[in-house]
């Protein structure tokens, strides 16, 4: 499935943006496409709980739009609001996963890939809307996020990078970078929500793992089920005109 690209290794410090209460905020720039273009830096970001940040945190990045992929129930813990930054609630799931859905014997690669395939159905409208927003130059720079910035955010990142023409290896390795933020995220949850400490500490590893193999399997399943990621988004009603606008906005 390929080795870690030198680009990721050399750009890792620039890719990860440090915040005190957000642990998985990353730039999707720098990846090359099949036709030799490059995803623009500081244009589209993926993250965990952006609702914990202020406008002053985001201003240095020039962020104009926040896409919140969390459930309606999760919004009760807060959402990002500021008049100067556009906000869209685009839930990928109806409800967050329960730890009762797996145990320590569950294969995390298969479990995660299966959940990500499910998101292509439950998140159809949200994914289509995200692409339409990315097609609007006035929406950029933009950040999309969920709770941990790994699963729902990982699926949207995979869709976006795939339709841009980024390789499976780069998509999978970008996804796997989430593993670097999960220890701090887990510590923060335990410290901030003591009532959830036991549940968080006892979670099977699959909930926090980000194995590149899971993303590879997901991308293989997309091709098996839909033909290609382009065919999948076309089935959502996303036109070539919209995709061309996304590419024009995000590629250099």
N, C-alpha and C positions, 0 to 999 in steps of 0.2 A: 504493500500500500504506500510505499515511498517513504523517504526519510524526511525529517524536519527541514523545510526549506531554509536556505541561508538567509533569505529575506526576513523570515520571522525571527531568526536568532539575532540578526544584526539590528533589527528595528524594534525589538521587544520593549526596550525602555521608552521609546517614543510611542509605541502602540498602547501601552498601559498608562492611563492617566490617574495619578494618585489623588484620592480624596479620603478624608477621615472616616466618613460614614457610608461610603459607597466603595465596593471592593473589586468590582469587575467591569470597570468603565474602560472601553477600548476603542481605538480608532480602526476602522476597516480599510484604511488607505494602504497603498503600496503594493497590493497584489497585482500581478500581471495577468492579462487575458490571453486567450488562444490567438488572437490577432495582433498581439504585441502592445495593446494599450495598457494603461496603469490606472488602478482605482485611485482617485484623488485623495490626498491626505486632508485631514481636518474638514471633511465634508459630511461624512456619515459615521455615526458612532453607535456602538452597542453597549448596553450597561445593565446593572442591577438597579436597585431602588432609587431612581432619579428623584422621586418625590421627597427624598430626604435632603436634597440639595436646594440651594437658594439661587436666585437669579444671578447673584454675584459670583457664585461658583461656575455658572455656565457662561457668563458674559465673556471671559477671556477666550473661549472657544467659538464665540460668535453664534451660538446655537439659536436658531429661530423657531424650531419646532420640536415638540416632545410627543412621541407615540408611546402610549401606555398599553402594554399587552396583557395586563393582569385582569383577573376576574372582577366582577362588580363587588363581590364580598371583600376582596383585597383592597379595593379603593377606600374602604372604611378605615384603613390604617393611614390614610393620607394620599394626596395626589399633588402633582406639581401644578401650581397656579401662579401666573404672573401675566399682566396685561401685555407685556412686550414679547411674550413667547407663545406661539400657537400650541394648543394641546388637543390631542385626539385620543379618546379611549377606544382601543381596538382589541377587545378580548379574543385571545386565541383558544381559550378553554372556557367551558361553562362553570367549572369548579376545579380547584387545585387538586393535584393528586393526593391520595391518602397513603400513609405508610403501610396501611393494611393490605395494599395492593401488591406487595412483594415481601419477600423474606430474604434471609442471608444466602439461601441456595439459588436465588434468582440470578440468571446470567445478565449482568448489567448491559452488555452490548445489545442483546436481543430485546431486553425490556425497553431500553431507551429508544432503539430504532422503531419498535412497534408503537411507542407513544408518539414519536415524531410523525410517523405515517398517519396516525389518528388525527393529529393536529391539522393536516392538510385538508381534512373534512370539516372538523369543528371550527377551524380558523379561516375557512374559505373567504368569507366577506372581509375579515380583518386583513388578510394577506393582499387581497385585491386592492383594498383601500390604501394600504401602505404603499403599494407600487404607484398608485395614482398620485399620492402625495409626493413621492420621490420624483415624479415626473414634472412637478412644479418647481421651477428654479427658485422661486421666492420662498419656498419652504426650507431651503438649505442655508447653513448646515443643520443637520437633523440628528436626533438621538432616539433610538427605540429601546425599550427596556421592559423587563418583567420583574419578578421578585429577586431571583438570584442571578439573572442575566445569563443563564446557561441553556435552558431547554426551549422555552417559547422564543426567547431572543435568538437562540441558536438556529431554530428552524427558519425564522425570518431572515437571518443573516445568510443562511444557506440558499434560500430562494433568491435573494438579491444578488449575491456573488455568483450564483450559477447562471442567472440570466445575463449577467455582465460578461460571462465567458471565463471566469476564474476556474482553475482546475480543481478536481475533487481533492487532490492532496492538499492544496492550499486551504480549501474550505474546511476539510477535516482537521487540519492542524490548527487553524484559527479557532475552531470550536474547542479543541482540546486545551487551549490556553486558559479556559475558564477554571481548570483545575487549580491554577495558581492563586485564584482569589477565594476559593471555597473555604480554606481553613480560617481566614479572617472573618468571612461571612458567618461561618458556624459559631465562632467565638462571640461575634456581635449579637447574634440571635440569642444565645444562651445568657449573655450579660444583660441584654435589653428586655427580654421576655423570660424572666426566671420560671414562670409557670410552664414554659415550653422546653425547659432545659433538659429534662429527662427524655422527652420524645426526640429532641434534636440529637442528643448524645447517643441514643440507641438506634438512630436511623441506619438501615442497611446502606452499604457503600454506594449502591447504584444511584441513590438520590443525589449524591454529591460528585460522583465520578463523571468525567467528561472524556471517555476513551475515544480516540480518533476513529477506531473501528466502528463505533456506533454511528458516527456521521457517514462513514463510507457505506455502511449497510443501508442507512436511510436513503442515500443518493442512488444506490443500486435499486432499491425498491421503487423510487420515483420513476426511474427509467422502465422498470418492469411493469409498473401499473399504468403509466401515462405516456411512455415513449421518450419523453424528455421533460426537463423543468419548463422549457418554453411551451410545450404542449399543455402542461398542467396549468400554467397561468393563462394561456389562451382559453382554456376551458372555464376559467373564472370570469372571462369577459374582458381580460386585459389585452388590448390591441397591440399590434406591432408599432403603431404610432406612439402609444404610451411607452412601450419598452424602448423605443429609439430615443425618446425624451429622457428616460431614466439613464440610458447609456451616455447621452450627451451631457447630462448634468454630473455624472459620477466618474466619468473616465477622462483621462488626459492622454 
